[in-house]
Amino acid sequence: MEVNRIYSILNNDKKFDVFYEDRPVWIQEINGSMAKVGFVDNFEEKDVFIKDLYERSL
C-alpha cells in the first residue's frame, strides 16, 4: 500500500478493509515508512512497513 492511500483512508468516514498477513487491521498512525496497526481479531498492536499493508479486492 502507498502512503497516499493510507492518508486517504484515514481522512475518510467510510470503512475500508485493510490487511496485514491475511489479518484485518486498523491503522492507528503512520511514521515515515512504518504504520502502527491494531489487529481486529485481538488486542495486539504492531509496527509494520506500509508496503506490507493491502486492501482486498471484492
MOPAC internal coordinates of N, CA, C and O (Angstrom, degrees):
PM7 1SCF
backbone

  N    0.0000 0     0.00 0     0.00 0    0    0    0
  C    1.4498 1     0.00 0     0.00 0    1    0    0
  C    1.5276 1   107.27 1     0.00 0    2    1    0
  O    1.2310 1   121.10 1   -27.99 1    3    2    1
  N    1.3080 1   115.50 1   152.01 1    3    2    1
  C    1.4600 1   120.44 1   179.94 1    5    3    2
  C    1.5279 1   110.18 1  -101.65 1    6    5    3
  O    1.2310 1   120.99 1   -26.30 1    7    6    5
  N    1.3164 1   115.72 1   153.70 1    7    6    5
  C    1.4646 1   122.07 1  -178.19 1    9    7    6
  C    1.5280 1   111.23 1   -57.30 1   10    9    7
  O    1.2310 1   120.10 1   138.12 1   11   10    9
  N    1.3315 1   117.41 1   -41.88 1   11   10    9
  C    1.4663 1   120.21 1  -179.76 1   13   11   10
  C    1.5266 1   111.52 1   -59.57 1   14   13   11
  O    1.2310 1   120.59 1   142.11 1   15   14   13
  N    1.3258 1   116.48 1   -37.89 1   15   14   13
  C    1.4681 1   119.87 1   179.24 1   17   15   14
  C    1.5327 1   110.25 1   -67.43 1   18   17   15
  O    1.2310 1   119.80 1   141.14 1   19   18   17
  N    1.3031 1   118.00 1   -38.86 1   19   18   17
  C    1.4608 1   120.83 1   178.46 1   21   19   18
  C    1.5190 1   110.44 1   -63.33 1   22   21   19
  O    1.2310 1   120.18 1   135.59 1   23   22   21
  N    1.3356 1   117.26 1   -44.41 1   23   22   21
  C    1.4707 1   119.56 1   177.07 1   25   23   22
  C    1.5235 1   110.48 1   -60.60 1   26   25   23
  O    1.2310 1   120.16 1   141.51 1   27   26   25
  N    1.3165 1   117.31 1   -38.49 1   27   26   25
  C    1.4590 1   121.41 1   178.02 1   29   27   26
  C    1.5325 1   110.61 1   -62.46 1   30   29   27
  O    1.2310 1   120.48 1   137.38 1   31   30   29
  N    1.3138 1   116.69 1   -42.62 1   31   30   29
  C    1.4682 1   121.37 1   178.45 1   33   31   30
  C    1.5252 1   110.40 1   -65.34 1   34   33   31
  O    1.2310 1   120.38 1   133.97 1   35   34   33
  N    1.3259 1   116.89 1   -46.03 1   35   34   33
  C    1.4604 1   120.91 1  -176.66 1   37   35   34
  C    1.5248 1   112.63 1   -66.44 1   38   37   35
  O    1.2310 1   120.06 1   151.37 1   39   38   37
  N    1.3286 1   117.48 1   -28.63 1   39   38   37
  C    1.4588 1   121.65 1  -178.48 1   41   39   38
  C    1.5197 1   112.90 1   -96.34 1   42   41   39
  O    1.2310 1   120.26 1  -163.11 1   43   42   41
  N    1.3108 1   117.11 1    16.89 1   43   42   41
  C    1.4538 1   122.00 1  -177.52 1   45   43   42
  C    1.5268 1   109.10 1  -118.94 1   46   45   43
  O    1.2310 1   120.02 1   -36.80 1   47   46   45
  N    1.3174 1   117.57 1   143.20 1   47   46   45
  C    1.4646 1   121.01 1   178.49 1   49   47   46
  C    1.5250 1   112.52 1   -79.96 1   50   49   47
  O    1.2310 1   120.46 1   164.45 1   51   50   49
  N    1.3072 1   116.72 1   -15.55 1   51   50   49
  C    1.4609 1   121.81 1  -178.38 1   53   51   50
  C    1.5266 1   110.31 1   -74.36 1   54   53   51
  O    1.2310 1   120.57 1   -26.58 1   55   54   53
  N    1.3291 1   116.51 1   153.42 1   55   54   53
  C    1.4671 1   121.98 1   177.72 1   57   55   54
  C    1.5232 1   109.69 1   -88.04 1   58   57   55
  O    1.2310 1   120.67 1   -45.89 1   59   58   57
  N    1.3211 1   116.33 1   134.11 1   59   58   57
  C    1.4574 1   122.41 1   176.95 1   61   59   58
  C    1.5194 1   108.48 1  -122.97 1   62   61   59
  O    1.2310 1   120.51 1   -39.64 1   63   62   61
  N    1.3182 1   116.64 1   140.36 1   63   62   61
  C    1.4623 1   121.38 1   178.25 1   65   63   62
  C    1.5207 1   108.99 1   -90.59 1   66   65   63
  O    1.2310 1   121.48 1   -71.05 1   67   66   65
  N    1.3420 1   114.77 1   108.95 1   67   66   65
  C    1.4638 1   121.85 1  -179.51 1   69   67   66
  C    1.5225 1   107.52 1  -113.17 1   70   69   67
  O    1.2310 1   121.09 1   -39.79 1   71   70   69
  N    1.3343 1   115.52 1   140.21 1   71   70   69
  C    1.4639 1   120.57 1  -175.51 1   73   71   70
  C    1.5152 1   111.71 1  -129.07 1   74   73   71
  O    1.2310 1   121.96 1   -26.82 1   75   74   73
  N    1.3299 1   113.85 1   153.18 1   75   74   73
  C    1.4602 1   122.90 1   170.98 1   77   75   74
  C    1.5232 1   106.06 1  -136.32 1   78   77   75
  O    1.2310 1   120.51 1   -59.97 1   79   78   77
  N    1.3134 1   116.64 1   120.03 1   79   78   77
  C    1.4743 1   122.22 1  -178.33 1   81   79   78
  C    1.5287 1   111.51 1    49.96 1   82   81   79
  O    1.2310 1   120.36 1  -130.26 1   83   82   81
  N    1.3191 1   116.92 1    49.74 1   83   82   81
  C    1.4753 1   124.39 1   177.32 1   85   83   82
  C    1.5212 1   114.11 1    64.85 1   86   85   83
  O    1.2310 1   119.95 1  -165.88 1   87   86   85
  N    1.3242 1   117.70 1    14.12 1   87   86   85
  C    1.4676 1   121.49 1   177.38 1   89   87   86
  C    1.5234 1   109.11 1  -115.28 1   90   89   87
  O    1.2310 1   119.86 1   -46.79 1   91   90   89
  N    1.3296 1   117.86 1   133.21 1   91   90   89
  C    1.4645 1   120.04 1   178.89 1   93   91   90
  C    1.5265 1   111.16 1   -69.12 1   94   93   91
  O    1.2310 1   121.00 1   -41.85 1   95   94   93
  N    1.3221 1   115.70 1   138.15 1   95   94   93
  C    1.4574 1   121.66 1  -179.08 1   97   95   94
  C    1.5166 1   110.14 1  -135.01 1   98   97   95
  O    1.2310 1   121.26 1   -18.06 1   99   98   97
  N    1.3295 1   115.19 1   161.94 1   99   98   97
  C    1.4608 1   119.47 1   166.49 1  101   99   98
  C    1.5184 1   106.35 1  -118.00 1  102  101   99
  O    1.2310 1   121.21 1   -34.78 1  103  102  101
  N    1.3109 1   115.29 1   145.22 1  103  102  101
  C    1.4592 1   121.63 1  -176.63 1  105  103  102
  C    1.5231 1   107.97 1   -89.22 1  106  105  103
  O    1.2310 1   120.56 1   -59.11 1  107  106  105
  N    1.3195 1   116.53 1   120.89 1  107  106  105
  C    1.4626 1   121.53 1  -178.50 1  109  107  106
  C    1.5211 1   111.37 1   -90.57 1  110  109  107
  O    1.2310 1   120.39 1   137.21 1  111  110  109
  N    1.3243 1   116.87 1   -42.79 1  111  110  109
  C    1.4615 1   120.83 1   179.12 1  113  111  110
  C    1.5177 1   109.05 1  -163.41 1  114  113  111
  O    1.2310 1   121.26 1   -18.48 1  115  114  113
  N    1.3195 1   115.20 1   161.52 1  115  114  113
  C    1.4584 1   119.58 1   175.23 1  117  115  114
  C    1.5208 1   108.86 1  -125.49 1  118  117  115
  O    1.2310 1   121.66 1   -31.51 1  119  118  117
  N    1.3227 1   114.43 1   148.49 1  119  118  117
  C    1.4515 1   121.49 1  -179.30 1  121  119  118
  C    1.5218 1   107.44 1  -146.35 1  122  121  119
  O    1.2310 1   120.62 1   -81.07 1  123  122  121
  N    1.3239 1   116.42 1    98.93 1  123  122  121
  C    1.4615 1   120.51 1  -177.96 1  125  123  122
  C    1.5135 1   110.45 1    67.24 1  126  125  123
  O    1.2310 1   120.50 1    58.76 1  127  126  125
  N    1.3245 1   116.64 1  -121.24 1  127  126  125
  C    1.4656 1   121.14 1  -179.32 1  129  127  126
  C    1.5245 1   112.52 1   -96.00 1  130  129  127
  O    1.2310 1   120.67 1  -171.83 1  131  130  129
  N    1.3360 1   116.32 1     8.17 1  131  130  129
  C    1.4644 1   121.62 1  -178.69 1  133  131  130
  C    1.5259 1   110.73 1  -113.67 1  134  133  131
  O    1.2310 1   121.48 1   -27.18 1  135  134  133
  N    1.3214 1   114.77 1   152.82 1  135  134  133
  C    1.4596 1   121.34 1   174.86 1  137  135  134
  C    1.5233 1   108.49 1  -131.40 1  138  137  135
  O    1.2310 1   120.73 1   -40.99 1  139  138  137
  N    1.3151 1   116.22 1   139.01 1  139  138  137
  C    1.4603 1   120.31 1   171.85 1  141  139  138
  C    1.5186 1   105.97 1   -91.60 1  142  141  139
  O    1.2310 1   120.79 1   -57.53 1  143  142  141
  N    1.3239 1   116.09 1   122.47 1  143  142  141
  C    1.4555 1   120.73 1  -178.78 1  145  143  142
  C    1.5168 1   109.57 1  -120.72 1  146  145  143
  O    1.2310 1   121.79 1   -26.30 1  147  146  145
  N    1.3177 1   114.17 1   153.70 1  147  146  145
  C    1.4534 1   121.55 1   171.32 1  149  147  146
  C    1.5180 1   107.22 1  -114.58 1  150  149  147
  O    1.2310 1   120.70 1   -41.38 1  151  150  149
  N    1.3162 1   116.26 1   138.62 1  151  150  149
  C    1.4576 1   120.39 1  -179.69 1  153  151  150
  C    1.5207 1   109.51 1   -84.60 1  154  153  151
  O    1.2310 1   120.87 1   -45.29 1  155  154  153
  N    1.3280 1   115.94 1   134.71 1  155  154  153
  C    1.4545 1   121.89 1  -176.86 1  157  155  154
  C    1.5297 1   110.85 1   -68.33 1  158  157  155
  O    1.2310 1   119.94 1   148.65 1  159  158  157
  N    1.3387 1   117.71 1   -31.35 1  159  158  157
  C    1.4649 1   120.74 1  -173.57 1  161  159  158
  C    1.5308 1   114.82 1   -85.84 1  162  161  159
  O    1.2310 1   119.69 1   176.54 1  163  162  161
  N    1.3345 1   118.19 1    -3.46 1  163  162  161
  C    1.4678 1   120.98 1   174.66 1  165  163  162
  C    1.5378 1   108.81 1  -163.13 1  166  165  163
  O    1.2310 1   120.18 1    10.76 1  167  166  165
  N    1.3023 1   117.26 1  -169.24 1  167  166  165
  C    1.4654 1   120.61 1  -175.48 1  169  167  166
  C    1.5260 1   113.02 1   -95.56 1  170  169  167
  O    1.2310 1   120.08 1  -168.64 1  171  170  169
  N    1.3059 1   117.45 1    11.36 1  171  170  169
  C    1.4571 1   122.04 1  -177.85 1  173  171  170
  C    1.5305 1   111.11 1   -70.15 1  174  173  171
  O    1.2310 1   121.19 1   -38.38 1  175  174  173
  N    1.3223 1   115.33 1   141.62 1  175  174  173
  C    1.4619 1   122.91 1   173.09 1  177  175  174
  C    1.5156 1   107.63 1  -123.50 1  178  177  175
  O    1.2310 1   121.19 1   -28.93 1  179  178  177
  N    1.3304 1   115.34 1   151.07 1  179  178  177
  C    1.4596 1   118.27 1  -177.73 1  181  179  178
  C    1.5204 1   109.28 1  -155.40 1  182  181  179
  O    1.2310 1   120.57 1   -34.33 1  183  182  181
  N    1.3333 1   116.52 1   145.67 1  183  182  181
  C    1.4578 1   122.13 1   171.03 1  185  183  182
  C    1.5178 1   107.38 1   -91.29 1  186  185  183
  O    1.2310 1   120.40 1   -55.55 1  187  186  185
  N    1.3263 1   116.84 1   124.45 1  187  186  185
  C    1.4578 1   122.11 1  -176.61 1  189  187  186
  C    1.5218 1   109.46 1  -131.16 1  190  189  187
  O    1.2310 1   120.94 1   -19.95 1  191  190  189
  N    1.3140 1   115.80 1   160.05 1  191  190  189
  C    1.4571 1   120.08 1   174.31 1  193  191  190
  C    1.5204 1   108.94 1   -72.64 1  194  193  191
  O    1.2310 1   120.76 1   -44.36 1  195  194  193
  N    1.3263 1   116.15 1   135.64 1  195  194  193
  C    1.4580 1   121.21 1   179.22 1  197  195  194
  C    1.5208 1   111.10 1   -56.71 1  198  197  195
  O    1.2310 1   120.04 1   143.32 1  199  198  197
  N    1.3267 1   117.52 1   -36.68 1  199  198  197
  C    1.4599 1   120.92 1  -178.00 1  201  199  198
  C    1.5264 1   112.29 1   -64.09 1  202  201  199
  O    1.2310 1   119.97 1   162.37 1  203  202  201
  N    1.3389 1   117.66 1   -17.63 1  203  202  201
  C    1.4681 1   121.01 1  -179.00 1  205  203  202
  C    1.5282 1   112.60 1   -90.09 1  206  205  203
  O    1.2310 1   119.96 1   175.56 1  207  206  205
  N    1.3258 1   117.68 1    -4.44 1  207  206  205
  C    1.4619 1   121.34 1   176.63 1  209  207  206
  C    1.5334 1   108.85 1   -87.69 1  210  209  207
  O    1.2310 1   120.71 1   -30.66 1  211  210  209
  N    1.3260 1   116.25 1   149.34 1  211  210  209
  C    1.4614 1   118.83 1   179.09 1  213  211  210
  C    1.5188 1   110.39 1  -153.24 1  214  213  211
  O    1.2310 1   121.88 1   -19.62 1  215  214  213
  N    1.3204 1   114.00 1   160.38 1  215  214  213
  C    1.4589 1   122.41 1   173.38 1  217  215  214
  C    1.5188 1   107.21 1  -105.05 1  218  217  215
  O    1.2310 1   121.02 1   -35.20 1  219  218  217
  N    1.3111 1   115.65 1   144.80 1  219  218  217
  C    1.4476 1   120.04 1   178.13 1  221  219  218
  C    1.5129 1   110.01 1   -91.95 1  222  221  219
  O    1.2310 1   120.56 1   -47.33 1  223  222  221
  N    1.3148 1   116.53 1   132.67 1  223  222  221
  C    1.4699 1   120.50 1   176.19 1  225  223  222
  C    1.5185 1   109.14 1   -78.37 1  226  225  223
  O    1.2310 1   121.51 1   -36.34 1  227  226  225
  N    1.3273 1   114.71 1   143.66 1  227  226  225
  C    1.4619 1   118.46 1   178.80 1  229  227  226
  C    1.5076 1   111.38 1   -83.96 1  230  229  227
  O    1.2310 1   120.10 1   180.00 1  231  230  229

